[in-house]
Amino acid sequence: MRTADNTPQAMSLLITDGMRDDERGRRQIGPITTVQGDTTKARGVRIAVLCTAYHLESINYDAWSVNNVVWRLPQIAPALRSCASDGLSF
């Protein structure tokens, strides 16, 4: 990608379902955090985010998914929009 004055600009593409499942000390499940995205954008790198969608009917039958994922689905899109550079969240 280039800027208006034709200077190359760094860009990163993040393709994700938006959920994090970390086991550092204790298990942490939820939408991605924006810390790394904020740090990356602060360095002048633009971030484009492509979110793979959860279809409720595909996860609403399994007890683990119902207890750990389904109720967090509304939190995913705002977190991904926050991580993406302006206009680059799909």
C-alpha positions, 0 to 999 in steps of 0.5 A: 500500500502507498500513501498519497505521496506514493510512499510505501506503507506497511500493512498487516492482515489479520484473519481471525474468528476474534476469540482468544483462548489463552492458558497463561496461568489460568485459562482466559477465553473471550474476544481478542485484546487490542493491545498488540493492535494498538502497539502495531498501529502506533508504529505506523502499520495499518491493520486490516481485519477479516473476521470469520463468522460464527454461525449460532446454529453451529455452536448453540448445541454443545454445552462448552460452546454455549457456556464459553462462546455464545454469550461472548459473540456480541463482544467480538465485532467491537474488539475487532473494529478497535484492532483494525485501522479505520475502514479496514474491518470486514 
